[in-house]
Amino acid sequence: MKVENVIIKPVLTEKATNLANQKVYMFYVKKQATKHVVKNTLEKLYQVKVGKITSFTRKGKKKRSGKKMVTRTLPDKKIVYVQVLEGKIDLFPQV
């Protein structure tokens, strides 16, 4: 898989920023991406050494929308937690 086909975007929430202090980063990735592919991609992209990777799939929420309040399900999202051993991923650039 190519780099642009693996990582969708980083997760920027309060929990993710607190984990970034411990060198653990969260990313949305494609559903087909495996842990090995994510590890290789992050090491090439950010020049860091990746340790432990934990992945899980968050089920899509059910939403009601429209005039008739039709229920539809949003797509599932795959999230990975990446522990960095050496180096740093700069998600929050310092000015």
BELMOLIN-V678221 format. One record per backbone hydrogen bond with DSSP energy under -1.0 kcal/mol. NH is the residue of the N-H (numbers start at 1). CO is the residue of the C=O. If there is no record, write none. Layout:
# BELMOLIN-V678221
nh = {NH,NH}
co = {CO,CO}
This chain:
# BELMOLIN-V678221
nh = {5,6,7,8,9,11,17,18,19,20,22,23,24,25,27,28,29,30,33,38,39,40,41,42,43,44,45,46,49,51,54,56,58,63,65,70,72,74,77,79,80,81,82,83,84,85,86,91}
co = {2,3,3,28,28,26,13,14,15,16,19,20,19,82,80,9,78,6,30,34,35,36,37,38,39,40,41,42,86,83,81,79,77,72,70,65,63,61,58,56,27,54,25,52,23,49,49,89}
